[in-house]
Amino acid sequence: MAERQRSLAIAKYYQNPNRCLECNSVIEVGDKKVEEVKQQRFCNKSCSAKHNNVWRPRTRSHTKPKPPKPTRESKYGVQQKGVADKRAIYFHSRIIMNGTTKRCAICGYSLFVDTCHLRPIRSFADDSLISEINKKSNLIYLCPNHHHELDGGLINIAATTNFAA
């Protein structure tokens, strides 16, 4: 009796079957219950993923970012600005400031601080050495707010603090 009811339910389903929203193929009953198949919107997980992830941007991977690649060195063994990218300059500046207390030089905030260049990197010549750009006298810790104000020219470090370079 149960087999006959199932075959009647399957025949009734195939008179007006559900179609996959992605590939428009008929969603097959197989070993599933007819009621479960009636609720399905996709024929398989692949079609579901294609349909539901259309608007999501693709990313390369979910791994940690890689450290900057080593750059060429000058004849003195020090990297030059024209060869190195900005990431290498910022990475080097954090190394230089490693022993210094991480505290904003203006307000004293210490939870989130940036290593900032008092003289902007863009003001150096292209053949400047990274060691020249990242001199300890050109680096300072600032909170994100004061860093943004310094970069925008809204504040002057020499007038605001008693920071001795």
KOLZASE-130412 format. One line per field, with one value per residue: residue in one letter; chain; x, z, y of N, C-alpha, C in turn. Coordinates in nm, 4 decimals. Layout:
N
baza: (a,...)
pavex: (A,...)
n_east: (X,...)
n_up: (Z,...)
n_north: (Y,...)
ca_east: (X,...)
ca_up: (Z,...)
ca_north: (Y,...)
c_east: (X,...)
c_up: (Z,...)
c_north: (Y,...)
This chain:
165
baza: (m,a,e,r,q,r,s,l,a,i,a,k,y,y,q,n,p,n,r,c,l,e,c,n,s,v,i,e,v,g,d,k,k,v,e,e,v,k,q,q,r,f,c,n,k,s,c,s,a,k,h,n,n,v,w,r,p,r,t,r,s,h,t,k,p,k,p,p,k,p,t,r,e,s,k,y,g,v,q,q,k,g,v,a,d,k,r,a,i,y,f,h,s,r,i,i,m,n,g,t,t,k,r,c,a,i,c,g,y,s,l,f,v,d,t,c,h,l,r,p,i,r,s,f,a,d,d,s,l,i,s,e,i,n,k,k,s,n,l,i,y,l,c,p,n,h,h,h,e,l,d,g,g,l,i,n,i,a,a,t,t,n,f,a,a)
pavex: (A,A,A,A,A,A,A,A,A,A,A,A,A,A,A,A,A,A,A,A,A,A,A,A,A,A,A,A,A,A,A,A,A,A,A,A,A,A,A,A,A,A,A,A,A,A,A,A,A,A,A,A,A,A,A,A,A,A,A,A,A,A,A,A,A,A,A,A,A,A,A,A,A,A,A,A,A,A,A,A,A,A,A,A,A,A,A,A,A,A,A,A,A,A,A,A,A,A,A,A,A,A,A,A,A,A,A,A,A,A,A,A,A,A,A,A,A,A,A,A,A,A,A,A,A,A,A,A,A,A,A,A,A,A,A,A,A,A,A,A,A,A,A,A,A,A,A,A,A,A,A,A,A,A,A,A,A,A,A,A,A,A,A,A,A)
n_east: (0.0815,0.1909,0.3933,0.2477,0.1153,0.3375,0.4350,0.2186,0.2282,0.4761,0.4277,0.2297,0.3843,0.5702,0.4055,0.3858,0.6656,0.9182,1.1571,1.5045,1.6391,1.8740,1.9893,1.7641,1.6791,1.4860,1.4030,1.4974,1.3346,1.4388,1.5670,1.4461,1.1762,0.8684,0.7495,0.9669,1.1179,0.9504,0.9863,1.2411,1.4658,1.6780,1.8728,2.1094,2.3895,2.5866,2.4570,2.3044,2.5035,2.6184,2.3995,2.3311,2.5649,2.6241,2.6487,2.8548,3.1881,3.4758,3.7458,4.0996,4.2206,4.1811,4.3950,4.6643,4.8048,5.1004,5.4376,5.6234,5.8012,6.1542,6.3640,6.5806,6.9227,7.1373,7.4787,7.5850,7.4472,7.2006,6.8520,6.6886,6.4610,6.3418,6.3439,6.2244,5.8979,5.6117,5.5206,5.7476,5.8923,5.7253,5.7243,5.9948,6.0076,5.8568,6.0221,6.2418,6.1259,6.0786,6.1781,6.0713,5.8314,5.4951,5.2940,5.0751,5.2223,5.1031,4.8472,4.8742,4.7406,4.7214,4.6245,4.5762,4.8122,4.9949,5.2904,5.4397,5.5586,5.7322,5.8296,5.6895,5.6875,5.6695,5.8028,6.0707,6.3499,6.3496,6.5722,6.6423,6.7610,6.6148,6.6900,6.7457,6.4940,6.3587,6.4781,6.5277,6.4700,6.2799,6.0561,5.7571,5.5191,5.1722,4.8229,4.5430,4.3690,4.5252,4.7285,4.5972,4.5274,4.7839,4.8798,4.6980,4.7742,4.6679,4.7660,5.0692,5.3497,5.5792,5.4874,5.2819,5.3706,5.6252,5.8164,6.1275,6.3359)
n_up: (0.0000,0.0820,-0.1051,-0.3384,-0.2858,-0.2746,-0.5391,-0.6752,-0.5692,-0.6673,-0.9440,-0.9617,-0.8803,-1.0922,-1.2934,-1.2606,-1.1998,-0.9706,-1.0684,-1.1024,-0.9826,-1.0830,-1.3022,-1.4332,-1.4598,-1.4057,-1.0756,-0.9344,-0.7740,-0.6574,-0.3806,-0.1867,0.0124,-0.1383,-0.0491,0.0624,-0.1656,-0.3054,-0.1672,-0.2295,-0.3954,-0.5613,-0.7711,-0.6799,-0.4485,-0.5735,-0.7721,-0.6000,-0.4618,-0.6738,-0.7485,-0.5114,-0.4428,-0.6283,-0.6066,-0.4317,-0.3874,-0.5295,-0.3514,-0.3185,-0.1319,0.2000,0.3678,0.5800,0.5196,0.3212,0.4218,0.3158,0.0064,-0.0211,-0.1177,-0.3681,-0.2927,-0.2256,-0.3155,-0.0687,0.0942,0.1931,0.1630,-0.1054,-0.1646,-0.4211,-0.5178,-0.3249,-0.1987,-0.0494,0.1625,0.2575,0.3552,0.5666,0.7210,0.7947,0.9433,1.1682,1.2858,1.3549,1.5495,1.7538,2.0250,2.1556,2.3715,2.3128,2.2662,2.2068,2.0992,2.1377,2.2778,2.4508,2.4268,2.4199,2.3260,2.0458,1.8218,1.5626,1.3648,1.2611,1.0027,1.0436,0.8513,0.5384,0.3380,0.0647,0.0220,0.0054,-0.2098,-0.4960,-0.4947,-0.2343,0.0653,0.2564,0.5198,0.5631,0.5317,0.7404,0.9771,1.3273,1.4241,1.2483,1.2954,1.4802,1.7330,1.6934,1.7731,1.5791,1.5144,1.5515,1.3734,1.1278,1.1276,1.1233,0.8727,0.7115,0.7444,0.9509,1.2060,1.3792,1.4712,1.6114,1.7346,1.8902,2.0712,2.3135,2.1886,2.1329,1.8687)
n_north: (-0.1187,0.1261,0.1561,0.1895,0.4324,0.5994,0.5813,0.6964,0.9559,1.0384,1.0285,1.2253,1.4459,1.4695,1.5594,1.8322,1.9414,2.0724,2.3198,2.3826,2.6839,2.7860,2.6267,2.5433,2.2815,1.9809,1.9005,1.6107,1.3312,1.0911,0.9120,1.0560,1.1977,1.2956,1.5287,1.6670,1.7155,1.8865,2.1223,2.2011,2.4275,2.4173,2.1978,2.0830,2.1307,2.2764,2.4326,2.5868,2.7325,2.8798,3.0390,3.1812,3.3183,3.5129,3.7933,3.8332,3.9381,3.7826,3.6461,3.6107,3.4290,3.3002,3.3477,3.4633,3.7886,3.8181,3.8920,4.1872,4.1597,4.1008,4.3708,4.5160,4.5948,4.8742,4.9606,4.9933,4.8275,4.9037,4.9528,5.1270,5.4012,5.4285,5.1720,5.0142,4.9361,5.1055,4.9498,4.8201,5.0357,5.1240,4.8902,4.8760,5.1129,5.0487,4.8612,5.0198,5.1846,5.0085,4.9805,5.1968,5.3564,5.2892,5.5336,5.8017,6.1000,6.3421,6.3332,6.1175,5.8760,5.5189,5.2739,5.2238,5.3012,5.4712,5.4456,5.7290,5.9478,6.2411,6.4152,6.3924,6.0915,6.1231,6.3592,6.3068,6.2408,6.0175,5.8517,5.8316,5.6817,5.4174,5.4111,5.6770,5.7967,5.6757,5.7714,5.7959,6.0485,6.1360,5.9926,5.9196,5.8301,5.8380,5.8739,5.7444,5.9617,6.2000,6.1382,6.1474,6.4187,6.5332,6.4432,6.5755,6.8354,6.9843,7.0069,7.1027,6.9403,7.0345,7.2693,7.1703,6.9733,6.8892,6.7465,6.6173,6.5935)
ca_east: (0.0000,0.2782,0.4654,0.1521,0.0961,0.4593,0.4400,0.1168,0.2785,0.5841,0.3646,0.1634,0.4913,0.6305,0.3137,0.4238,0.7815,0.9969,1.2736,1.6185,1.6438,1.9991,2.0077,1.6298,1.6526,1.3865,1.4605,1.4616,1.2895,1.5377,1.5293,1.3871,1.0312,0.8153,0.7263,1.0963,1.1590,0.8650,1.0380,1.3739,1.4711,1.7938,1.8928,2.2217,2.4573,2.6639,2.3660,2.2678,2.6161,2.6278,2.2875,2.3308,2.6895,2.6483,2.6831,2.9706,3.3144,3.5667,3.8731,4.2034,4.2255,4.1550,4.5180,4.7237,4.8839,5.2419,5.5240,5.6734,5.9130,6.2800,6.3930,6.7224,7.0020,7.2378,7.6129,7.6181,7.3696,7.0800,6.7500,6.6596,6.3185,6.2958,6.3342,6.1349,5.7614,5.5746,5.5080,5.8811,5.9280,5.6495,5.7726,6.1236,5.9848,5.8112,6.1399,6.3220,6.0567,6.0434,6.2111,6.0078,5.7002,5.3882,5.2003,5.0607,5.3081,5.0222,4.7447,4.9104,4.6596,4.8159,4.5667,4.6042,4.9008,5.0589,5.4226,5.4192,5.6747,5.7146,5.8474,5.6223,5.7706,5.6676,5.8917,6.2066,6.3828,6.3311,6.6925,6.6704,6.7719,6.5111,6.7458,6.7325,6.3508,6.3167,6.5616,6.4499,6.4261,6.1680,5.9465,5.6863,5.3937,5.0518,4.6959,4.4897,4.3133,4.6320,4.8000,4.5180,4.5414,4.9199,4.8866,4.6156,4.8310,4.5864,4.8439,5.2134,5.4040,5.6732,5.4121,5.1866,5.4335,5.7640,5.8869,6.2635,6.3758)
ca_up: (0.0000,0.0917,-0.2317,-0.4360,-0.2538,-0.3150,-0.6850,-0.7151,-0.5320,-0.7609,-1.0736,-0.9494,-0.8742,-1.2241,-1.3809,-1.2452,-1.1100,-0.9391,-1.1539,-1.0376,-1.0120,-1.1515,-1.4318,-1.4861,-1.4803,-1.3147,-0.9510,-0.9276,-0.6440,-0.6066,-0.2588,-0.0910,0.0178,-0.2371,0.0211,0.0744,-0.2984,-0.3406,-0.1001,-0.2802,-0.4988,-0.6456,-0.7940,-0.5988,-0.3735,-0.6672,-0.8277,-0.4902,-0.4367,-0.7870,-0.7451,-0.3911,-0.4264,-0.7472,-0.5728,-0.3419,-0.4623,-0.5091,-0.2887,-0.3556,-0.0317,0.3358,0.4439,0.6301,0.4171,0.3227,0.4490,0.1906,-0.0559,-0.0071,-0.2319,-0.4024,-0.2017,-0.2898,-0.2959,0.0737,0.1671,0.2491,0.0601,-0.1552,-0.1784,-0.5567,-0.5411,-0.2249,-0.1988,0.0765,0.2712,0.3123,0.4325,0.6913,0.7983,0.8497,1.0455,1.2910,1.3451,1.4138,1.6677,1.8375,2.1662,2.2080,2.4324,2.2166,2.3245,2.1214,2.1476,2.1654,2.3815,2.5422,2.4012,2.4009,2.2779,1.9031,1.7762,1.4333,1.3466,1.1635,0.9544,1.0595,0.7148,0.4560,0.2523,-0.0716,0.0114,-0.0166,-0.3489,-0.5265,-0.4664,-0.0901,0.1335,0.3570,0.6500,0.5734,0.5498,0.8704,1.0905,1.4513,1.4405,1.1574,1.3326,1.6041,1.7514,1.7066,1.7643,1.4436,1.4928,1.5338,1.2514,1.0172,1.1313,1.0796,0.7281,0.6472,0.7694,1.0486,1.3269,1.3640,1.5851,1.6887,1.8140,1.9756,2.1742,2.3481,2.1324,2.0890,1.7628)
ca_north: (0.0000,0.2431,0.1687,0.2423,0.5748,0.6707,0.5905,0.7948,1.0883,1.0702,1.0571,1.3561,1.5468,1.4875,1.6326,1.9732,1.9311,2.1921,2.3373,2.4469,2.8270,2.8189,2.5600,2.5198,2.1393,1.9248,1.8496,1.4689,1.2827,0.9969,0.8389,1.1499,1.2068,1.3895,1.6557,1.7342,1.7602,2.0007,2.2415,2.2351,2.5308,2.3897,2.0541,2.0373,2.2374,2.3576,2.5334,2.6757,2.8225,2.9722,3.1333,3.2648,3.3932,3.5944,3.9321,3.8390,3.9457,3.6701,3.6799,3.5147,3.3231,3.3469,3.3305,3.5865,3.8576,3.7853,4.0072,4.2440,4.0891,4.1750,4.4558,4.5256,4.6763,4.9578,4.9064,5.0033,4.7280,4.9631,4.9620,5.2605,5.4296,5.4053,5.0281,4.9553,4.9859,5.1713,4.8528,4.7955,5.1551,5.1207,4.7759,4.9171,5.2156,4.9817,4.7984,5.1275,5.2365,4.8944,4.9968,5.3171,5.3371,5.3174,5.6288,5.9197,6.2087,6.4615,6.3150,6.0099,5.7575,5.4094,5.1482,5.2109,5.4085,5.4519,5.5026,5.8362,6.0215,6.3847,6.4654,6.2909,6.0075,6.1771,6.4749,6.2590,6.2083,5.8758,5.7743,5.8388,5.5534,5.3933,5.4483,5.8230,5.8253,5.6237,5.8124,5.8050,6.1872,6.1609,5.9035,5.9516,5.7575,5.9202,5.8022,5.7598,6.0957,6.2980,6.1014,6.2022,6.5645,6.5655,6.4223,6.6777,6.9672,7.0550,7.0320,7.1094,6.8660,7.1165,7.3654,7.1015,6.8915,6.9210,6.6327,6.6533,6.5012)
c_east: (0.0865,0.3531,0.3750,0.1293,0.2179,0.4650,0.3350,0.1642,0.3900,0.5263,0.2976,0.2684,0.5464,0.5345,0.3440,0.5452,0.8442,1.1167,1.3796,1.6217,1.7684,2.0058,1.8767,1.6034,1.5503,1.4577,1.4076,1.4247,1.3939,1.4871,1.4599,1.2359,0.9852,0.7934,0.8561,1.1406,1.0769,0.9166,1.1741,1.3644,1.5841,1.8124,2.0090,2.2887,2.5366,2.5767,2.3238,2.3779,2.6304,2.5209,2.2974,2.4552,2.7232,2.7007,2.8016,3.0986,3.4019,3.6945,3.9740,4.2082,4.1986,4.2772,4.5691,4.8017,5.0318,5.3234,5.5794,5.7944,6.0409,6.3086,6.5430,6.7945,7.1017,7.3755,7.6574,7.5368,7.2441,6.9797,6.7248,6.5108,6.2661,6.2729,6.2292,5.9943,5.7278,5.5650,5.6422,5.9263,5.8570,5.6943,5.9045,6.1043,5.9370,5.9271,6.2244,6.2597,6.0265,6.0701,6.1403,5.8710,5.5923,5.2811,5.1956,5.1400,5.2278,4.9291,4.7760,4.8300,4.7512,4.7554,4.5972,4.6900,4.9636,5.1998,5.4115,5.5527,5.6463,5.7307,5.7895,5.7183,5.7791,5.7605,6.0382,6.2271,6.3682,6.4538,6.7322,6.6750,6.6606,6.5613,6.7398,6.5869,6.3072,6.4156,6.4723,6.3965,6.3093,6.0462,5.8880,5.5630,5.2812,4.9295,4.6385,4.4335,4.4226,4.7169,4.7282,4.5305,4.6806,4.9324,4.8062,4.6672,4.7528,4.6615,4.9922,5.2740,5.4942,5.5989,5.3222,5.2523,5.5707,5.8543,6.0239,6.3099,6.5247)
c_up: (0.0000,-0.0387,-0.3389,-0.4122,-0.2966,-0.4667,-0.7375,-0.6839,-0.6271,-0.8975,-1.0710,-0.9475,-1.0134,-1.3253,-1.3771,-1.1509,-1.0803,-1.0326,-1.0758,-1.0783,-1.0889,-1.2909,-1.5000,-1.5182,-1.3762,-1.1925,-0.9314,-0.7854,-0.5841,-0.4868,-0.1565,-0.0907,-0.0796,-0.1726,0.0371,-0.0592,-0.3421,-0.2795,-0.1518,-0.3915,-0.5977,-0.6589,-0.7125,-0.5303,-0.4646,-0.7277,-0.7206,-0.4639,-0.5491,-0.7793,-0.6276,-0.3758,-0.5465,-0.7099,-0.4787,-0.4233,-0.4304,-0.4451,-0.3254,-0.2584,0.1042,0.4236,0.4913,0.5189,0.4333,0.3560,0.3180,0.1387,-0.0349,-0.1347,-0.2567,-0.3043,-0.2808,-0.2649,-0.1505,0.1581,0.2310,0.1360,0.0211,-0.1776,-0.3173,-0.5865,-0.4481,-0.2400,-0.0609,0.1921,0.3362,0.3980,0.5672,0.7807,0.8673,0.9606,1.1767,1.3618,1.4170,1.5454,1.7716,1.9864,2.2323,2.2669,2.3346,2.2847,2.2328,2.1818,2.1837,2.2837,2.4796,2.5250,2.3669,2.3471,2.1305,1.8608,1.6432,1.4393,1.2335,1.1256,0.9694,0.9253,0.6215,0.3642,0.1121,-0.0890,-0.0106,-0.1652,-0.3707,-0.4949,-0.3195,-0.0314,0.2362,0.4948,0.6704,0.5997,0.6903,0.9818,1.2126,1.4733,1.3482,1.1925,1.4666,1.6118,1.7679,1.7044,1.6241,1.4156,1.4669,1.4093,1.1290,1.0117,1.0859,0.9281,0.6520,0.6679,0.8709,1.1777,1.2907,1.4879,1.6727,1.7800,1.9171,2.0920,2.2093,2.3022,2.0821,1.9884,1.7680)
c_north: (0.1261,0.2654,0.2293,0.3909,0.6571,0.6867,0.6879,0.9369,1.1329,1.1055,1.1944,1.4684,1.5756,1.5502,1.7821,1.9797,2.0680,2.1978,2.4143,2.5941,2.8665,2.7586,2.5230,2.3720,2.0918,1.8699,1.7080,1.4279,1.1895,0.9202,0.9284,1.1405,1.3145,1.5263,1.7350,1.7910,1.8806,2.1306,2.2859,2.3396,2.5054,2.2394,1.9985,2.1574,2.3298,2.4683,2.6339,2.7779,2.9237,3.0802,3.2311,3.3510,3.4812,3.7317,3.9438,3.8479,3.8254,3.7204,3.5734,3.3974,3.3846,3.3252,3.4654,3.6557,3.8261,3.9098,4.0615,4.1671,4.1686,4.2537,4.4594,4.6158,4.7591,4.8986,4.9133,4.9059,4.7837,4.9806,5.1073,5.2774,5.3970,5.2581,4.9673,5.0121,5.0425,5.0726,4.8254,4.9137,5.1529,5.0052,4.8118,5.0203,5.1539,4.9137,4.9035,5.1746,5.1279,4.9166,5.1142,5.2839,5.3788,5.4028,5.7498,6.0351,6.3323,6.4385,6.2024,5.8824,5.6401,5.2799,5.1226,5.3288,5.3695,5.5079,5.6037,5.8991,6.1704,6.4557,6.3593,6.2164,6.0663,6.2974,6.4347,6.2309,6.0581,5.7914,5.7804,5.6988,5.5405,5.4320,5.5994,5.8623,5.7870,5.6557,5.8259,5.9470,6.2216,6.0758,5.9421,5.8621,5.8589,5.8302,5.8261,5.8995,6.1985,6.2660,6.1598,6.3549,6.6079,6.5522,6.5275,6.8188,7.0489,7.0848,7.0367,7.0465,6.9529,7.2143,7.2958,7.0279,6.9462,6.8068,6.6782,6.5496,6.4768)
